Amino acid sequence: MRLVCKLDRICSLILALFWVCCLSLNAQQSSPGLRPEDRHHIDQVVARVLDSTGAPSASVAIVKNGQLAYVQAYGTAVLEPRKPARAEMRYSIGSVSKQFTAAAILRLSEEQKLSLDDPVIRFLPSLTRAGEISIRELLSHTSGYQDYWPQDYVPPFMLVQVTPGEILDRWAQKPLDFDPGTKWQYSNTNFVIAGLIVQKVSGMPFFEFLQQQIFRPLDMQSVANVDEKRLGENDATGYLRYALGPPRIAPKEATGWLFAAAELAMSAQDLAKWNISLMNESLLKQTSYREMEREVLLSNGQTTHYGLGMWIRSELGHRALEHGGDVSGFTAENMVFPDDHTSVSILVNQDVTKAAPECARRIAQVLFAAPVPARDKALQVARTTFGALQQGSINRSDFTADANSYFTPEALNDFKQSLAPLGRPLSFAQTGEEDRGGMTFRSYQLRFPEKTLALWVREMPDGEIEQYQLMAEPELKTQ
């Protein structure tokens, strides 16, 4: 795991001056599916995460109800001379590129030019145990080929130009790390092999094949191949930090090292277009999406929680297709909830930071915290009770005998002392409801400028409250 870097106080104060400018310049709200209060909360989330981690900037694209709902850039894309981040700027997406490589293989499979179960020996016979390893095992990281780039920095040898074939000569002709299909181990080498297979079968350069088969059909016009050269002056600059030091311009990997494993850069909005195609299953055949999104099992039946070029997870109770990306100077997080037609894409111009996944997770919490239907009386009682507790009292006729015993003078004083300083909540929304133990369980979320609370209410059939408890939801603290 990489360490989270914190911004020194001086840089934090300087970056803070750019938030208002960035927000006003970059907002693109194309769908009524994202409520104004949600947009406001998302802006707060990203600003706090950047301030806490020290990442210079982030570009965010959100899909809701299958449509682009919010595109926003935050912070500083170039520190010297300073340029505010803009939504159209490109960032490297690192290993998020791998799902595009998987899609290229699936496209060739649809054309019956290869099969996921074909052995590697059919295409690259010189590789170790190539007759025992399938393309599926390459794309699911279960092949056993050793990773050529396990470091979280750019070693000196990666500053020297290389060809994909030379990578395989060095890393894919040595003994396997394990027998094929027996373990899961992340390996960039797998995707270099897959990229070369795409080139050999299609008869064209790998990136050109992606352009023809994926990017042009989806109108993803911003995509660049950063394996060939750095991004331009109108794009974000990549940075790194040594421990808690100031941001430094990150070195660029030499040509060849990112091939098919992490070579893509694009705007967050173009990445959202890809996400929409996943939700709608509009680019590939349905059978291809089933293959991509199916968790691959090891030979002992154990699940890997990984499909083809993407993680298959459960996030906040929703099925998620997820992958992060990390190359020199950049990190990315792409989280797609296909059943909900929702996605969150975060691109950040600093490596060795958890800013991108932290933003994605917290934004997803906002998106899935929308109110659910509830009886008006129950919501009103919950709100009124909260206001009373801020004053150190309750209407005891609303509560059962058990609940009244819970609210001792000491408890009421603690409620008052801890809740009164928060003031009125910005929002008070129900987030869940279920029946259990003869009661109705209702959950709520209360948002304040600097804090978010979770509330659990247990209600008896006659309407009396058996339980009313509050807890602070985790929040990143600024330094």
C-alpha positions as CSV (number, residue, x, y, z in Angstrom):
1,M,0.0,0.0,0.0
2,R,1.2,3.5,-0.7
3,L,1.6,6.1,2.0
4,V,-0.8,9.1,2.1
5,C,1.1,12.4,1.9
6,K,-0.1,15.5,3.7
7,L,0.2,19.0,2.4
8,D,2.4,21.4,4.3
9,R,0.6,24.3,5.7
10,I,1.9,26.9,3.3
11,C,0.8,24.9,0.2
12,S,-2.5,24.2,1.8
13,L,-3.2,27.9,2.3
14,I,-2.1,28.8,-1.3
15,L,-4.3,26.0,-2.8
16,A,-7.3,27.2,-0.8
17,L,-7.2,30.5,-2.7
18,F,-7.9,28.7,-5.9
19,W,-11.0,26.7,-4.9
20,V,-13.6,29.4,-5.7
21,C,-11.9,30.2,-9.0
22,C,-11.8,26.6,-10.0
23,L,-15.4,25.9,-9.0
24,S,-16.7,28.8,-11.0
25,L,-14.7,28.0,-14.1
26,N,-15.1,24.3,-14.4
27,A,-18.6,23.2,-13.4
28,Q,-20.6,21.5,-16.1
29,Q,-24.0,20.2,-14.8
30,S,-25.8,18.5,-17.6
31,S,-28.4,16.4,-15.7
32,P,-31.0,17.2,-13.1
33,G,-30.1,13.8,-11.6
34,L,-27.7,15.4,-9.2
35,R,-29.3,17.6,-6.6
36,P,-27.8,21.0,-5.8
37,E,-27.1,20.0,-2.2
38,D,-25.3,16.9,-3.5
39,R,-23.1,19.0,-5.8
40,H,-22.3,21.3,-2.8
41,H,-21.4,18.3,-0.6
42,I,-19.2,16.7,-3.4
43,D,-17.3,20.0,-3.8
44,Q,-16.7,20.0,0.0
45,V,-15.6,16.4,0.0
46,V,-13.0,16.9,-2.8
47,A,-11.7,20.1,-1.4
48,R,-11.1,18.5,2.0
49,V,-9.5,15.4,0.5
50,L,-7.1,17.5,-1.6
51,D,-6.3,19.7,1.4
52,S,-5.6,16.7,3.6
53,T,-3.5,14.7,1.2
54,G,-1.7,17.5,-0.5
55,A,-2.6,16.4,-4.0
56,P,-2.5,19.5,-6.3
57,S,-5.6,18.9,-8.2
58,A,-8.4,16.5,-9.1
59,S,-10.7,16.1,-12.1
60,V,-14.1,14.5,-11.4
61,A,-16.8,13.1,-13.6
62,I,-20.1,11.7,-12.2
63,V,-22.7,9.7,-14.1
64,K,-26.2,9.4,-12.6
65,N,-29.1,7.6,-14.2
66,G,-26.9,6.7,-17.1
67,Q,-26.2,10.4,-18.0
68,L,-23.3,12.7,-17.3
69,A,-24.4,14.6,-14.2
70,Y,-21.4,16.5,-13.0
71,V,-18.0,17.4,-14.4
72,Q,-15.7,19.4,-12.2
73,A,-12.0,20.2,-11.8
74,Y,-10.5,21.4,-8.5
75,G,-7.1,22.8,-7.4
76,T,-4.0,23.5,-9.4
77,A,-3.1,21.5,-12.5
78,V,0.3,23.1,-13.0
79,L,2.1,24.6,-10.1
80,E,4.8,26.7,-11.9
81,P,3.5,28.8,-13.6
82,R,0.3,28.2,-11.8
83,K,-2.7,27.0,-13.8
84,P,-6.0,26.1,-12.3
85,A,-7.3,22.7,-13.1
86,R,-9.9,22.6,-15.9
87,A,-12.4,19.9,-16.7
88,E,-11.0,19.4,-20.3
89,M,-7.5,18.7,-19.1
90,R,-6.1,15.2,-19.5
91,Y,-4.6,13.1,-16.7
92,S,-2.8,9.8,-17.0
93,I,-5.2,7.0,-15.8
94,G,-2.5,4.4,-15.1
95,S,-3.9,0.9,-14.7
96,V,-7.4,1.9,-15.4
97,S,-6.1,1.4,-18.9
98,K,-6.2,-2.4,-18.3
99,Q,-9.9,-2.7,-18.8
100,F,-9.5,-1.2,-22.3
101,T,-6.9,-3.8,-23.1
102,A,-9.3,-6.5,-21.9
103,A,-12.0,-4.9,-24.1
104,A,-9.7,-5.1,-27.1
105,I,-9.1,-8.8,-26.5
106,L,-12.9,-9.3,-26.2
107,R,-13.5,-7.5,-29.5
108,L,-11.1,-9.9,-31.2
109,S,-12.9,-12.8,-29.5
110,E,-16.2,-11.6,-30.9
111,E,-14.6,-11.6,-34.4
112,Q,-13.5,-15.2,-33.7
113,K,-9.9,-14.3,-34.2
114,L,-9.0,-15.7,-30.8
115,S,-10.6,-17.2,-27.7
116,L,-10.1,-16.3,-24.0
117,D,-9.1,-19.9,-23.5
118,D,-6.4,-19.9,-26.2
119,P,-3.0,-20.7,-24.8
120,V,-0.4,-18.0,-25.0
121,I,1.8,-20.3,-27.0
122,R,-0.4,-19.8,-30.1
123,F,0.8,-16.1,-30.3
124,L,4.1,-15.9,-28.3
125,P,5.6,-19.4,-28.2
126,S,8.9,-18.3,-26.5
127,L,7.4,-17.3,-23.2
128,T,7.7,-19.5,-20.1
129,R,5.1,-22.3,-20.0
130,A,3.2,-20.5,-22.7
131,G,1.2,-23.7,-23.6
132,E,-0.2,-23.9,-20.1
133,I,-1.4,-20.3,-19.7
134,S,-4.5,-18.9,-21.3
135,I,-5.4,-15.3,-22.3
136,R,-8.1,-15.3,-19.6
137,E,-5.3,-16.0,-17.0
138,L,-3.4,-13.0,-18.4
139,L,-6.3,-10.6,-18.0
140,S,-7.2,-11.9,-14.6
141,H,-3.7,-11.8,-13.1
142,T,-3.7,-15.6,-12.5
143,S,-0.9,-16.5,-15.0
144,G,2.1,-16.6,-12.7
145,Y,4.2,-14.2,-14.9
146,Q,6.2,-12.0,-12.7
147,D,5.4,-8.3,-12.5
148,Y,8.0,-6.1,-14.1
149,W,7.0,-2.9,-12.2
150,P,6.1,-3.7,-8.5
151,Q,7.8,-0.4,-7.3
152,D,5.9,2.7,-6.4
153,Y,8.4,4.9,-8.1
154,V,10.4,5.0,-11.4
155,P,13.6,2.9,-11.1
156,P,16.6,4.0,-13.2
157,F,16.1,1.2,-15.7
158,M,12.7,2.6,-16.5
159,L,14.2,5.9,-17.7
160,V,15.7,4.0,-20.6
161,Q,13.6,3.2,-23.7
162,V,12.4,-0.3,-24.1
163,T,10.2,-2.4,-26.4
164,P,7.4,-4.6,-25.1
165,G,9.3,-7.6,-26.5
166,E,12.3,-6.7,-24.4
167,I,10.1,-6.6,-21.3
168,L,8.9,-10.1,-22.0
169,D,12.4,-11.3,-22.7
170,R,13.4,-10.2,-19.2
171,W,10.3,-11.0,-17.2
172,A,8.2,-13.5,-19.1
173,Q,11.0,-16.0,-19.9
174,K,12.0,-16.6,-16.3
175,P,10.3,-19.3,-14.0
176,L,6.7,-18.5,-13.1
177,D,6.0,-17.1,-9.6
178,F,3.3,-19.9,-9.2
179,D,1.5,-22.5,-11.3
180,P,-1.1,-21.0,-13.6
181,G,-4.5,-20.5,-12.1
182,T,-3.4,-21.4,-8.5
183,K,-3.0,-17.8,-7.2
184,W,-3.9,-14.2,-7.9
185,Q,-1.0,-11.8,-8.2
186,Y,-1.1,-8.4,-9.8
187,S,1.3,-8.3,-12.8
188,N,1.7,-5.6,-15.4
189,T,3.6,-8.2,-17.4
190,N,0.3,-9.9,-18.2
191,F,-1.1,-6.9,-20.0
192,V,2.1,-6.3,-22.0
193,I,1.6,-9.8,-23.3
194,A,-2.1,-9.2,-24.0
195,G,-1.2,-6.0,-25.9
196,L,1.2,-7.8,-28.1
197,I,-1.4,-10.4,-28.8
198,V,-3.8,-7.7,-29.9
199,Q,-1.2,-6.3,-32.2
200,K,-0.3,-9.7,-33.7
201,V,-3.9,-10.7,-34.3
202,S,-5.3,-7.4,-35.5
203,G,-2.3,-6.5,-37.6
204,M,-2.2,-2.9,-36.4
205,P,-0.5,-1.0,-33.6
206,F,-2.2,-1.5,-30.2
207,F,-3.2,2.1,-29.6
208,E,-4.5,2.4,-33.2
209,F,-6.7,-0.6,-32.6
210,L,-8.1,1.0,-29.4
211,Q,-8.8,4.2,-31.3
212,Q,-10.6,2.4,-34.1
213,Q,-12.6,-0.1,-32.0
214,I,-13.3,1.8,-28.7
215,F,-12.4,5.5,-28.6
216,R,-13.8,6.8,-31.9
217,P,-17.1,4.8,-31.6
218,L,-17.6,6.3,-28.1
219,D,-16.5,9.8,-29.1
220,M,-13.6,9.8,-26.6
221,Q,-11.6,12.5,-28.4
222,S,-9.2,13.4,-25.6
223,V,-7.5,10.1,-25.3
224,A,-3.7,10.2,-25.5
225,N,-0.9,7.5,-25.5
226,V,1.5,8.7,-22.8
227,D,3.7,5.7,-23.5
228,E,4.9,7.8,-26.5
229,K,5.4,11.2,-24.8
230,R,4.4,13.4,-22.0
231,L,1.1,15.2,-21.9
232,G,1.0,18.7,-23.4
233,E,1.2,22.1,-21.8
234,N,-2.6,22.4,-21.7
235,D,-2.9,19.2,-19.6
236,A,-2.2,18.5,-16.0
237,T,1.4,18.1,-14.9
238,G,2.3,15.1,-12.7
239,Y,3.9,15.5,-9.3
240,L,5.4,13.5,-6.5
241,R,6.5,14.2,-3.0
242,Y,9.3,12.9,-0.9
243,A,7.8,12.1,2.4
244,L,6.0,15.3,3.5
245,G,8.0,17.6,1.3
246,P,6.8,20.0,-1.4
247,P,5.5,18.7,-4.7
248,R,8.1,18.0,-7.3
249,I,7.7,17.4,-11.0
250,A,7.6,13.6,-11.4
251,P,10.0,11.8,-13.8
252,K,8.4,10.4,-17.0
253,E,8.8,6.7,-17.7
254,A,10.7,6.1,-20.9
255,T,8.9,4.9,-24.1
256,G,7.7,1.3,-23.9
257,W,7.2,0.7,-20.2
258,L,3.5,1.6,-20.1
259,F,2.5,-0.3,-23.2
260,A,-1.0,-1.9,-22.8
261,A,-0.8,-1.9,-19.0
262,A,-1.0,1.8,-18.2
263,E,-0.5,3.9,-21.3
264,L,-3.7,5.9,-21.5
265,A,-4.5,9.5,-20.6
266,M,-7.8,11.3,-21.0
267,S,-10.2,13.8,-19.5
268,A,-12.5,12.6,-16.7
269,Q,-15.4,13.3,-18.9
270,D,-14.2,10.9,-21.6
271,L,-13.6,8.2,-19.0
272,A,-17.3,8.7,-18.0
273,K,-18.3,8.0,-21.6
274,W,-16.6,4.6,-21.3
275,N,-18.5,4.0,-18.0
276,I,-21.8,4.8,-19.7
277,S,-21.0,2.2,-22.4
278,L,-20.4,-0.4,-19.7
279,M,-23.7,0.4,-18.1
280,N,-25.6,0.3,-21.4
281,E,-23.5,-2.6,-22.8
282,S,-23.4,-0.7,-26.0
283,L,-20.0,-1.3,-27.4
284,L,-19.4,-5.0,-27.1
285,K,-21.7,-8.0,-27.2
286,Q,-23.5,-8.9,-24.0
287,T,-21.5,-12.1,-23.7
288,S,-18.3,-10.1,-23.7
289,Y,-19.5,-8.0,-20.8
290,R,-20.5,-11.1,-18.9
291,E,-16.9,-12.4,-19.4
292,M,-15.4,-9.1,-18.3
293,E,-17.5,-8.8,-15.2
294,R,-17.4,-12.4,-14.0
295,E,-15.2,-13.0,-11.0
296,V,-12.4,-15.4,-12.0
297,L,-12.0,-18.5,-9.7
298,L,-8.7,-20.1,-8.8
299,S,-8.2,-23.8,-9.5
300,N,-9.2,-24.6,-5.8
301,G,-12.5,-22.7,-6.3
302,Q,-11.5,-19.6,-4.4
303,T,-12.7,-16.3,-5.8
304,T,-10.3,-13.6,-6.8
305,H,-12.8,-10.8,-6.8
306,Y,-11.3,-9.8,-10.1
307,G,-12.7,-10.1,-13.6
308,L,-10.9,-9.2,-16.8
309,G,-9.0,-6.0,-16.2
310,M,-11.2,-4.8,-13.3
311,W,-12.2,-5.6,-9.7
312,I,-15.7,-7.0,-9.0
313,R,-16.7,-5.5,-5.6
314,S,-19.6,-4.7,-3.4
315,E,-19.5,-1.1,-2.4
316,L,-22.2,0.4,-0.1
317,G,-24.3,-2.6,-0.9
318,H,-24.1,-2.1,-4.7
319,R,-22.3,-4.1,-7.3
320,A,-19.3,-2.2,-8.4
321,L,-16.7,-2.5,-11.3
322,E,-13.7,-0.8,-10.0
323,H,-10.0,-0.2,-10.7
324,G,-7.4,2.3,-9.6
325,G,-4.4,3.6,-11.6
326,D,-1.0,4.8,-10.6
327,V,1.9,5.9,-12.8
328,S,4.6,8.5,-12.2
329,G,2.9,11.7,-11.2
330,F,-0.7,10.6,-11.4
331,T,-3.3,8.5,-9.7
332,A,-6.8,7.6,-10.7
333,E,-9.9,5.8,-9.5
334,N,-12.8,4.6,-11.6
335,M,-15.8,3.2,-9.9
336,V,-18.9,2.0,-11.9
337,F,-22.2,0.8,-10.5
338,P,-23.7,-0.8,-13.6
339,D,-27.0,-1.9,-11.9
340,D,-27.6,1.7,-10.7
341,H,-26.3,3.4,-13.9
342,T,-24.0,5.4,-11.8
343,S,-20.2,6.0,-11.8
344,V,-17.5,8.1,-10.3
345,S,-14.2,8.9,-12.0
346,I,-11.4,10.7,-10.2
347,L,-8.1,11.8,-11.8
348,V,-5.4,13.3,-9.6
349,N,-2.0,14.7,-10.6
350,Q,0.1,13.3,-7.8
351,D,1.4,9.8,-7.2
352,V,1.8,8.1,-3.8
353,T,-1.5,9.4,-2.5
354,K,-4.9,8.0,-1.7
355,A,-6.7,11.1,-2.8
356,A,-8.4,9.5,-5.8
357,P,-9.9,6.4,-4.1
358,E,-10.8,8.5,-1.0
359,C,-12.7,11.0,-3.2
360,A,-14.5,8.2,-5.1
361,R,-15.6,6.4,-2.0
362,R,-16.9,9.5,-0.3
363,I,-18.7,10.8,-3.4
364,A,-20.3,7.4,-3.8
365,Q,-21.6,7.7,-0.2
366,V,-23.2,11.0,-1.2
367,L,-24.8,9.6,-4.4
368,F,-26.3,6.6,-2.6
369,A,-27.5,8.6,0.4
370,A,-30.6,10.0,-1.4
371,P,-33.7,10.0,0.7
372,V,-36.0,6.9,0.5
373,P,-39.8,7.1,0.9
374,A,-40.8,7.5,4.6
375,R,-43.8,8.5,6.5
376,D,-43.9,12.2,7.0
377,K,-44.7,11.8,10.7
378,A,-41.7,9.6,11.4
379,L,-39.4,12.0,9.6
380,Q,-40.9,15.0,11.5
381,V,-40.6,13.2,14.8
382,A,-37.0,12.4,14.1
383,R,-36.2,16.0,13.3
384,T,-38.1,17.4,16.2
385,T,-36.4,15.0,18.6
386,F,-33.0,16.0,17.3
387,G,-33.8,19.7,17.9
388,A,-35.0,18.9,21.4
389,L,-31.8,16.9,22.2
390,Q,-29.7,19.9,21.2
391,Q,-31.5,21.6,24.1
392,G,-31.0,18.7,26.4
393,S,-34.6,17.4,26.5
394,I,-37.0,15.0,24.8
395,N,-40.8,14.6,24.6
396,R,-41.0,11.5,26.7
397,S,-44.5,10.6,25.5
398,D,-42.9,9.8,22.1
399,F,-40.7,7.1,23.7
400,T,-41.2,3.6,25.2
401,A,-40.3,2.9,28.8
402,D,-37.1,1.3,27.7
403,A,-36.0,4.3,25.7
404,N,-37.0,6.7,28.5
405,S,-34.7,4.8,30.8
406,Y,-31.8,5.3,28.3
407,F,-32.2,9.0,28.3
408,T,-30.9,9.7,31.8
409,P,-30.0,13.3,32.9
410,E,-26.4,12.4,32.2
411,A,-27.2,11.2,28.7
412,L,-29.4,14.2,27.9
413,N,-26.6,16.6,29.0
414,D,-24.1,14.7,26.8
415,F,-26.5,15.0,23.9
416,K,-26.9,18.7,24.5
417,Q,-23.2,19.5,24.9
418,S,-22.1,17.6,21.8
419,L,-25.0,18.4,19.5
420,A,-25.8,22.1,20.3
421,P,-22.6,23.5,18.7
422,L,-23.5,21.9,15.4
423,G,-26.5,24.2,14.8
424,R,-29.2,23.3,12.3
425,P,-28.4,20.5,9.9
426,L,-27.9,21.4,6.2
427,S,-29.9,18.4,5.3
428,F,-31.8,15.7,7.3
429,A,-32.6,12.7,4.9
430,Q,-33.8,9.2,5.4
431,T,-31.3,6.6,4.0
432,G,-32.9,3.3,4.8
433,E,-35.9,1.4,6.2
434,E,-36.5,-2.2,7.2
435,D,-38.6,-4.3,9.6
436,R,-36.9,-6.4,12.3
437,G,-37.9,-7.8,15.6
438,G,-41.4,-6.4,15.4
439,M,-40.0,-2.9,14.9
440,T,-39.4,-0.5,12.0
441,F,-35.8,0.4,11.6
442,R,-35.1,3.8,10.0
443,S,-31.8,5.3,9.3
444,Y,-31.0,9.0,8.6
445,Q,-28.1,11.1,7.6
446,L,-27.6,14.6,9.0
447,R,-25.2,16.9,7.2
448,F,-23.5,19.9,8.8
449,P,-20.8,22.2,7.4
450,E,-18.0,20.4,9.2
451,K,-19.6,17.0,10.1
452,T,-22.0,14.3,9.0
453,L,-24.0,12.3,11.5
454,A,-25.8,8.9,11.1
455,L,-29.0,8.4,13.1
456,W,-30.8,5.1,13.9
457,V,-34.4,5.1,15.0
458,R,-36.3,2.0,16.1
459,E,-40.1,2.4,16.1
460,M,-42.7,0.2,17.7
461,P,-45.9,-0.7,15.8
462,D,-47.8,1.9,17.9
463,G,-45.4,4.6,16.8
464,E,-43.5,4.9,20.1
465,I,-39.7,5.2,19.7
466,E,-37.7,2.3,21.2
467,Q,-34.3,3.6,20.2
468,Y,-32.8,6.9,19.0
469,Q,-29.0,6.9,18.6
470,L,-26.5,9.1,16.8
471,M,-23.0,8.5,15.5
472,A,-20.5,10.7,13.7
473,E,-19.6,9.4,10.2
474,P,-15.8,9.3,9.5
475,E,-14.5,12.6,8.1
476,L,-11.0,13.6,6.9
477,K,-9.5,16.2,9.2
478,T,-7.7,19.2,7.6
479,Q,-4.3,20.1,9.1
